Amino acid sequence: MGLREMKKRQTRQNISDQATRLFLRHGFDRVTIADVAAAAQVAKMTVTNYFPRKEDLALDLHEEFTGLLARTVAERAPGESALAALRRAFLDAAARHDPVIGFSGPDFARMITESPALVARLRELHEERENALAAVLAAETAAHPDDPLPRLAAAQLAAVHRVLFQEALRRTLDNEPDEEIAAALAKSARMAFDMLSPALSGYAVRPASQ
């Protein structure tokens, strides 16, 4: 990484950190872009250059979030189906308490759920994630543009992740320890993926020759 790129990443991280601190202290809806810029000691334009939407200052893992399912399927092992890859990846993420699947701490979870703007943005991110997954499934299965199967499969697989994310938030707000949340999510995930298995266990299996 070059010095310029490193400095850009440091600036972005500083803005994100200062914004999160302010949001947690005062609430998302009460903090302005100007407040964040002042705390980060940068211009307002610098903040909006890195984060065009205020909501993405709070949900700063949005790019990783929206691309996670598609990337997991694209990188699945030979002989592995899309369902199996997503199941494996989710259980791994739960075991390591990954923030991308909802491990955020009570204060952060409360900040999200108490802000209509963040709840709406999170809904959009779930939809973007589903669309990205559908696109990868269509490409991986060489589906015809009119074939609804990739979109139907993506809708079901993304719905599992959406419900599990909501469960993680709910349990976090109830102040359950991360270990208990992880165990509960793993149990729910196994049940959900087992429900989809009869229909999707043989779908989008990567050929062994790849």
C-alpha positions in Angstrom: 0.0 0.0 0.0 1.4 3.4 -1.0 1.6 6.3 1.4 -1.2 8.2 -0.2 -3.6 5.2 0.0 -2.6 4.6 3.6 -3.3 8.2 4.5 -6.7 8.0 2.8 -7.6 4.9 4.8 -6.4 6.5 8.1 -8.6 9.6 7.3 -11.6 7.4 6.5 -11.1 5.4 9.7 -10.7 8.6 11.8 -14.0 10.0 10.4 -15.8 6.7 11.0 -14.5 6.5 14.6 -15.4 10.0 15.5 -18.8 9.6 14.0 -19.5 6.4 15.9 -18.4 8.1 19.1 -20.8 11.0 18.5 -23.7 8.8 17.4 -23.4 6.6 20.5 -23.2 9.6 22.8 -25.9 11.8 21.3 -28.0 9.5 19.0 -27.7 9.2 15.3 -30.4 11.7 14.4 -29.1 14.4 16.6 -25.6 14.5 15.1 -24.9 16.4 11.9 -22.2 16.1 9.3 -20.8 19.3 10.5 -20.4 17.8 14.0 -18.6 14.8 12.6 -16.3 17.0 10.5 -15.4 19.1 13.5 -14.7 16.1 15.7 -12.5 14.6 13.0 -10.9 17.9 12.2 -11.6 17.8 8.5 -13.9 19.7 6.1 -17.5 18.7 5.7 -16.7 18.0 2.0 -14.1 15.5 3.2 -16.6 13.6 5.2 -19.1 13.4 2.3 -16.4 12.4 -0.1 -15.7 9.3 2.0 -19.3 8.8 3.2 -21.9 10.3 0.7 -24.7 9.2 3.0 -24.8 10.0 6.7 -26.2 6.6 7.4 -23.1 5.0 6.1 -21.0 6.8 8.7 -22.8 4.6 11.2 -23.0 1.5 9.1 -19.4 1.8 7.9 -19.1 -1.9 7.0 -21.9 -1.6 4.4 -19.7 -2.5 1.5 -18.5 -5.7 3.2 -22.1 -6.4 4.3 -23.6 -6.1 0.9 -20.9 -8.1 -0.9 -20.5 -10.9 1.7 -23.0 -13.4 0.4 -22.0 -13.0 -3.3 -18.3 -13.2 -2.4 -18.9 -16.4 -0.3 -20.6 -18.1 -3.2 -18.1 -16.9 -5.8 -15.2 -18.3 -3.7 -16.9 -21.6 -2.8 -14.8 -24.8 -3.0 -15.1 -27.3 -5.9 -18.0 -29.6 -5.2 -19.6 -27.2 -2.8 -23.1 -25.7 -3.4 -24.1 -22.1 -2.7 -26.2 -23.3 0.2 -23.3 -25.2 1.8 -20.9 -22.4 1.3 -23.2 -19.8 2.9 -24.0 -22.2 5.8 -20.3 -22.8 6.5 -19.4 -19.1 6.2 -22.2 -18.1 8.6 -21.3 -20.6 11.3 -17.7 -19.5 11.1 -18.7 -15.9 11.4 -20.9 -16.6 14.4 -18.1 -18.5 16.1 -15.8 -15.5 15.8 -18.5 -12.9 16.7 -18.2 -11.1 13.4 -19.8 -7.6 13.4 -21.0 -8.0 9.8 -23.6 -10.6 10.9 -24.8 -8.5 13.9 -22.3 -8.6 16.8 -22.3 -5.0 17.7 -22.7 -4.4 21.4 -25.9 -3.1 23.1 -25.1 0.6 22.6 -24.5 0.2 18.9 -27.6 -2.0 18.4 -29.7 0.5 20.3 -28.4 3.3 18.1 -29.5 1.5 15.0 -32.9 0.3 16.2 -33.8 3.7 17.6 -33.2 5.6 14.4 -35.8 5.3 11.6 -33.2 6.5 9.1 -30.7 3.7 10.0 -33.5 1.1 10.1 -34.5 2.1 6.6 -30.9 2.1 5.4 -30.3 -1.3 6.8 -33.3 -2.5 4.9 -31.8 -1.2 1.7 -28.5 -2.9 2.4 -30.3 -6.2 2.9 -31.9 -5.7 -0.5 -28.6 -4.7 -2.1 -27.0 -7.8 -0.7 -29.8 -10.0 -2.1 -29.4 -8.5 -5.5 -25.6 -9.0 -5.5 -26.1 -12.6 -4.5 -28.7 -13.1 -7.3 -26.3 -11.7 -9.9 -23.5 -14.1 -8.8 -25.8 -17.1 -8.8 -27.0 -16.2 -12.3 -23.4 -16.0 -13.5 -22.3 -19.1 -11.7 -25.1 -21.2 -13.2 -25.1 -19.5 -16.6 -28.7 -18.7 -16.2 -30.8 -17.1 -19.0 -31.7 -13.5 -18.2 -35.4 -14.5 -18.0 -34.7 -17.4 -15.6 -36.2 -16.5 -12.2 -34.3 -19.3 -10.3 -31.2 -17.2 -9.3 -33.5 -14.5 -7.9 -35.7 -17.0 -6.1 -32.7 -18.8 -4.6 -31.1 -15.5 -3.6 -34.3 -14.3 -2.0 -34.5 -17.4 0.2 -30.8 -17.5 1.1 -30.7 -13.7 1.9 -33.9 -14.0 4.0 -32.1 -16.5 6.3 -29.3 -14.0 6.8 -31.7 -11.1 7.3 -33.7 -13.0 10.0 -30.5 -14.1 11.7 -29.2 -10.5 11.7 -32.4 -9.4 13.4 -32.0 -12.1 15.9 -28.5 -11.0 16.7 -29.7 -7.4 17.2 -32.6 -8.6 19.4 -30.4 -10.7 21.6 -27.8 -8.0 21.8 -30.4 -5.5 23.0 -31.4 -8.1 25.7 -27.8 -7.9 26.9 -27.0 -11.5 26.2 -23.3 -12.4 26.2 -21.7 -12.9 22.8 -21.1 -16.5 23.5 -24.8 -17.1 24.1 -25.7 -15.1 21.0 -23.3 -17.1 18.9 -24.7 -20.4 20.2 -28.3 -19.3 19.5 -27.5 -18.0 16.1 -25.7 -21.2 15.2 -28.7 -23.3 16.2 -31.1 -21.0 14.3 -28.8 -21.1 11.2 -28.6 -24.9 11.1 -32.4 -25.1 11.3 -32.9 -22.5 8.6 -30.3 -24.0 6.2 -31.7 -27.5 6.8 -35.2 -26.2 5.8 -33.7 -24.9 2.5 -31.6 -28.0 1.9 -34.2 -30.1 0.1 -34.6 -27.5 -2.6 -31.2 -25.9 -2.8 -28.6 -28.5 -1.7 -27.9 -29.4 -5.3 -28.1 -25.9 -6.7 -25.1 -23.9 -7.9 -22.6 -26.7 -7.0 -19.2 -25.7 -8.2 -17.8 -28.4 -10.6 -15.0 -30.4 -9.2 -12.8 -29.5 -12.1 -12.7 -25.8 -11.2 
